[in-house]
C-alpha cells in the first residue's frame, strides 16, 4: 500500500492496487476535487499531517515519486 497525492489539489489518499472486480468509479477519483487516479504521484512525508484520516484510491500501477525542491 502506497500513499499518493493528487497533483490537482494536493489531497493525500491511500493507494490500493486495482483488481478487475474492484475497479469501481468512486474509488478512482480524488475524494476532494474529483481528479482522475491517473493524475497522482507518490505522497511525500510532509503532504499529510500525522494522524490525518485519508481516503482510498485504486491505482493501476506504481506511481513515480516527485521530489520537492
Number of C-alpha atoms within 10 A of each C-alpha: 9 14 22 29 24 24 18 14 13 17 19 28 25 18 27 17 15 16 11 7 6 10 15 13 11 12 19 20 21 25 17 14 12 13 16 16 21 15 14 27 21 22 25 15 9 7 14 18 9 8 6 8 11 15 15 20 27 22 22 15 11 11 18 11 13 10 9 5 3
